[in-house]
Amino acid sequence: MASQGKHGVRFGGGLAACALGLLSPVPALAHVAQRAIVLLLPTGHSIWGGTLAVAATFGLLALVPGQWLARAFAWRVPLPQGGEGLRVWTGWLGFVTMAGLIAAGIWGSRDPLENPLPLAVWTVFWVAFVILHAFLGNLWAWVNPWQAPLAALRRLGIGRRAAAQLPRRLGLWPATLGLAAIYWFTLVDIAPDDPARLARAVTGWWALHLIAMLVFGEAQWRARGETLSVLTGFLARLAPVGRDASGRRVLSLPGARATEGAALPGTTAFLLLALAGGSFDGLNETFWWLARIGINPLDFPGRSAVVAEHSLGLAGAWVGLMALYGGALALGARLAGGVSVRDAAGPLALSLVPIALAYHLAHYLIVLLINGQYVLVALSDPFGTGADWLGLGHHFVTTSFLNRIETVSVIWTAQAAIIVGGHVWAVILADAIATRIWAGGRGTAVLSQVPLAALMVLYTLFGLWLLSTPVGA
């Protein structure tokens, strides 16, 4: 979800020794040390093997009695409750951290690889922190930068009651518009890494949602309007630790809480945008895409030259994915009967969350390996004054692991395994959800899932192709 240093790519067949001169990242305003990197790996067998693994998962699930999965996902172990009183302190920690980063963005270094704000937003938060929600639960609910200031305002008599009700028919559409804005800023804006520009964007985002929470109420707006709360909430439903429908903290199988409950209007659009945005983030740098918009991939003119093309591409990816998803559900509903596309779309969209997570993690694995080093350097000297708070001395960021075919092979294999694993997870969740909403028996539920499973298999192939195809921007 943004354009930082990314995946390994193949420019031809055979296990070559790599084009060493092309393996060094080039600093640029594109969320990271932007790369010009071509890695030569034999990926064909892995691509088809991974795709067949997803197809085989669906075939095996068709033989499993539906009640087995239902019982497995219904398993819960109560965990110790309490700790809510700490939220005011963790909330202040989140607010103060945000304020300090904004200050660094305004008064610190102009270099996005030295200023801590771009690194904190695009690497620490948008990559690492967001991913952690799928494994550790809803961390954003503890550290979001609104809850502590709002609690202080309520003590002063401000915002104790919502001034207006957010219409229920809007569902998650306010959050969806916010997610579209985030993707446009990260993928299309000419300089999303510029520290001062990013500082203004973060400040405006915080102020806008603070006002909305005062008008509609904190709980209501965070549940349906504040994009990051909605996004991390969906990811947290994959975690083994979380809260059940009654609000108790429980331990469950990973993804179990994504198979239950109703979906608000706009859920499908939000989750398909999350997946489409992550997919287009990888696609927009490929030779294939650049050729479509008339750009020489070896002489990229800069983001300002492709604003219109990338805006249309992002919108097209979203609309196209919604059409494919809707078509798969319509065909499945026609085959199985008994449940309308409208009733199935929202619940089944939750099965796409592991795929979006997998794209996000695989897409940014190299970002974490490279920019994680820049984060430490920036934290040691956040205002560009020559300080060395962490005692790193003259630390040089290394990308030497991209110069060795052994480590490159390990990285690509890990990325491919993440993509395949995310799709396998999605197929399992979709099967469990279909079994719940189609009451006509196991055969009916399986039949309803054939088109969606086929779409997931094809999307696996697409995801692995993205990891393997040459990139030039």
N, C-alpha and C positions, 0 to 999 in steps of 0.2 A: 504494500500500500504506500507507495511513494517511489522516488527514483534514486535510491542509494545503490552502492556497489552490490551486485547481485549474483546471479547464478553462473555456474560454469557452462560453457557452450561448445558445440561441435561445429567445425567449419569444414569437415570432410571426414572420411572414414579412416580407420587405423589408429593405432596407439602411437602418436607422434611424440616427439620430445618437447612440444609446446613452442610457440613463438615467443621466445623470452623477451624480445624487445617490446612486445605488446602487453606484458604482464604487470606493468606498474600503474597503479591508479593515478589519475590526474586530478588535482584539486579543482572543484568547480561548484557553482551554486546549484546544486541538484541534490540536496539532502545528504551528501557524503563525499568521500573521495571518489569522484566519478571515474569510471573505468573505461579503458579501451582495451578489451581483453578477449582473446580468442583462444580457447582451450580445445585441444584435439583429443577427444575420447571416443571409444567405440560404444555408443549408447543405444544402438538399435535393439539389441537383445533385452536390455533393461526396460526399454519403453514398452515393448510388446509383452514382456513377462509381467510387468506391473499392471498393464491393462487387463491381461487375462486373469490375474489374481483377483481383481475387483469383480470381474464377471463370474469367476468361480465362487466367490463369496455369496453372491446372490443365488447361484444354483444350489449351494449347500444349505443356505437358509431356507430355501423352499422345501427342503426335506425335514426341517426341524419343526416339531409341534409348536404352535403359536403360544401355548400356555407356558412353555419353557422360558421363552424370552420375557413374557409378561411377569412371571414369578421372579426372574432374575432382576429385572428393573424395578420391581416393587420392594426389593430388599432394602431395609433401612436399619441403621444402628444409631440410636440417640447419642449425641455428643454433649459435653458440658456446655451449659448455657451461660449467659452473662457476658460481662466485658463491654456492654454498650456504653458505660460511662466514660470509657477511654476515647470515644469518638470525638468528643469536643477537643481533646488534645491532639489526636491524629489529624483532625480537621484543621486546627491551627498550624500544624506542621506542614500540611499541604498548601495552605494559603501563604505562609511565610516563604516556603520554598518557591512557589510561583512568583511572588513579589521579588524575591532576590534574583531569580532568573530574568525577569523582565528588566530589572535594573542593570544586570549584566548585558542584556541585549541592547540597551540604550547607551550605556557608558563604557562597555567593554570593547574588546577587539572587534574590528569589522570583518575579520576572517571567520567564516562559519565553521571552520575546523579547529579554531582556537577559542571562539566564544562558546560558553557553556549552554546558552539558550537553544540554538539550533540542534546541538547534540542531545540536549535533554529532551527536547520535544520530539525529534524525529528518530532518535536511536533509543534513548532510555525509556521514554513513554510510549511512542507509537509502535515500537517494535517489542522491546523486552517486557515492559510493564503490561501492555495489552495481552501479550501471549500468556503471561503468568496467570491470568484470570481463569484460563481453561484448566489449570492444574491446582491452583490454591484457593479459588473462590473469588468472591466479589471484593477485591482490594480497593477499588475506586470508591466504594461506598464509605470507606473509612478515611480516605485522604483527599476526597474532592475538595476544592478550595472555596466552596460556597457554604457548607454546613456550619462552620464555626462563625463566620461573619453574620450569617442569618440568625444564628442562635443569639449572638450579641445584640442584633437589632431587635429581636423579639423581646429581650429583656428591657429594652428601651421603649417598648410598646409599638414598635414598627413591624408590620407584616405578621401579626399574630393570627390574622384571618385572611384567607384569600379574597381578593377584591372581585374575582370573576371565576367562573367555572370553565375549564377547557372542554369544549364540546366533545362528547364521547365519539361521535361519528368521525372525528379527525384521527382517532387512533394514534398510530405512531408516525403520521405524516409530518408533524413538526420536526421530529427527530430525523426523519428521512431527508428532509430538506437540508438539515444541518450536516448530515453525512455527505450529501451531494456537494455542499460548500467545501467541506474538508477535502474531498477528493479533487475538486476543481483546483483548490489552492495548492495541493501537493503535486498534482500532475500537470497543471496547465499554467498556473501563475508563473511569471517570468523569473521571480527570485524568491521562492518560499524559504530559502535558507538565509537570506539577508537578515542579520541580527536585529536591526532597528525595525525593519518591515515586519518581521515575525513578532517582535515585542508589541507592536501596535495591534497585530492580529490577535494575539493572545489576550491582550487587555480588552479589546473590543468584544471578544468571545465571552470573557468572564463577565463583563458589565452587562451585555445583552441578556445572558442567562440569569444573572442576579435580578435584573428587573422583571424578567418573566416569572421567576420564583416568587417575587414579592406580589405579583399580580395574581398568579394562578395557584400559589401555594408550592412550597418546596417539594413535598412528596409527589404531588400531581405532575409538576413539570419535570422532575427528575425521572419519573416513570415513563413519560410519553414525549417529552420535548427536548430534554438535554441529551444530545446525541451520544456523548461518551458514556453516560450512565446506561443508556439503552444498549449500546454495543457491548460494553463490558458485562452487563447483566446477562445477555445472551451467551457470551463466552463462558461466564461463570456457571451456567447450567450444565456445562460439560464436566465441571470439576467434581471429584468424589466427595468434597466437603461443601455443604451449603445448607440452605433452609428449605424445608418442605412447605406444603401448602398452608400448614398451620403456623408457620413461622419458627418452628424448632430447628436448631442446628443438628444436622444428621450426616452420617456417612452413607454413601450409596455407590453403586457402580458408576464409573465415568459415563456421563451422558444420560443417566437415568432420568434426571429432572427435565431433560429436553423432550422426553417422550410423553409428558403429561401436561394437562391444563389446556385451556382455550387460548386462542391467538387473537390479539387485538387487530382491528382494521389497520392496514398498512404494514403488518408484520412481513408479509411476502415481499412487498416492494423494498422494505428496509434491508432484509437479508439478501435479496438478489442484488441490490446495489452494492452491498459489502463484498459479495463474490465477484460481481462484474468489475468493480473498481480495482480489486486486487489483480484480477485477470488482465485488465487493460494496462495496469501498471507494468506488467511484464511484456505485454504485446507491443506497447508503443515504442519500445527501443529495438525491436527486431528489424532485421533487414527486410523482412516481408512487409511489415507495416510501413516502414520508411519508403519502400519502393511504391507502395500504394498511394502515398501522398506526394510523390515526386521529389523525395529528398535523397541525396547521395549519402549512404550510411557511413562512408569514410570521410565525409566532409560536412558534418552536421552544423548547420548555421546558427544554432542556439534556440532556446525555448521561445523567444519572441517571434520567431519565424513560423511557428506551428501552433499558435494559440487557437486559431479557428479550427484547424484540423483535429487537434487533440480534444477540444471541447466537443466537437461532433463525434469523435471516436468514443469518448467516454459515455456520452449519451446513447450512442448506438449500441455499445456493449451492454448497457443496462436494458434498453428496450429489446435487444435481440435475445438476451438471456431470459427476460420475462416471457417472450414469445415461445421460446423453446420449453421453458418450464410449464407454461400454461398449456402448450400443445401436448406435452407428455402426460399431464394430469387429465386433460380432456380425453385422451385416448384410453388412459387407465380407467377413468370413470365409465367410459362407454363399454369397455371390456367387462368390468366387474359389476357395474350398476349399483344402485342403492345409496350412493353418496354423491352429492354434487361437487363440481370443481371448486365452487366457492367455499364449501365446508371443508374440503380436503386441503386447499392451498395453504392456509395459514399454519395448521399443525405440521404438515409435511415440510414446510419451508424450514422448520427447526432442524431437520435432518441435514440441511446444507451447511450448518454452522461448522462442523468439523472440516468440511472442504475449504471454507473461507479461512479457517485457522491454519490449515495445512499450506495453502497458498502463501499466507502471510509469513509463516515461519520459514518455509523453504526459500521464498523470495528474498528474505532478509538475513539468511544465515551468514553470508559473507559480510553483510553490514555489521552484524554483531562482532564478528571476528576482527574487523578493521576499525570500525568507529568506536568500539569499546575501548580501544587504546587511546583514541583521541579524547574520549570522555575523561579518562584519568588525567591526561595532560591538561585539559581545560579546567578541571576541578582544582588542579594544583595552582593554576594562575587564572582565576575566573574573570578578572578585570584587565588582563593584559598588561600588568604593571611590572612583570618580571618576578613576581612572587613564586615561591615553591612550597606551598602549604603541605603537600603530601611527600615532600622530600624525594621527588623523582629524579632530580638533577636534569641533565640534558638527555631526556628520553626521546628516542627516535621510534616513531611508529613503523612497524615492519609489516610487509606483505610477502615475506619470503616463502610463506607456505603456498603461495600461488605459483612459485617457480619450480615446484617439484611435482612430477606427475603422480607420485604416490599420495601426497596429501590432497591434490586436486581430485584424484579418483575417490578418495574417502569422502570428501565434501560433496561431490556430485552424487555418490551413492546415498549419502545421508539425506540429501535434498529429495532424491527420487523416492526413497523409503517414506519420507514424510508425506509426499503427495499421495502415494499409494495407500498409506495407512489412513490418511484423512478420508479418502473415498471409501475404503472398507468400513470405517467407523460410520460414515454417512449411510451406507447401504444397510447396516445393522439397525441404526436408529429409524430409518424409513420403514423397515419391515415391522419394527415394534409399534410404530405410530399407526401404520396401516392396519395392523391386527386390531388395534384399539378402536379405530373409527369405522372399519368395515365389519359389520356384525354378521355377515353372511357366511362365516366359516373361514377356515384357514386357506382353502383354495381360492376363495374370492379375494382375500387380502393379497395373496401372492400374485394373482392375475392382475390386480390393480397396479402392482408395482413394476410390472415388466417394462412399460415405456420409460418410467422414471429411472429404473436401474440401467436401461440402455443408455439414457442420457448421461448418467454418472460414469458409465464405462467410457463413453466418448469424451467426456470431460477429463477423465484420467489421461487419456491419450493426448488431449490438448495440453494439459498441464505438464506432462513429461516432454512434449515437444517444445514447450516454452523454455524448459531447462536446457534444451539441447541446441536450439537454433541460434545462429549468429546474431549478435546485437551490435549496433553501431552508434547509439546515441547515449 
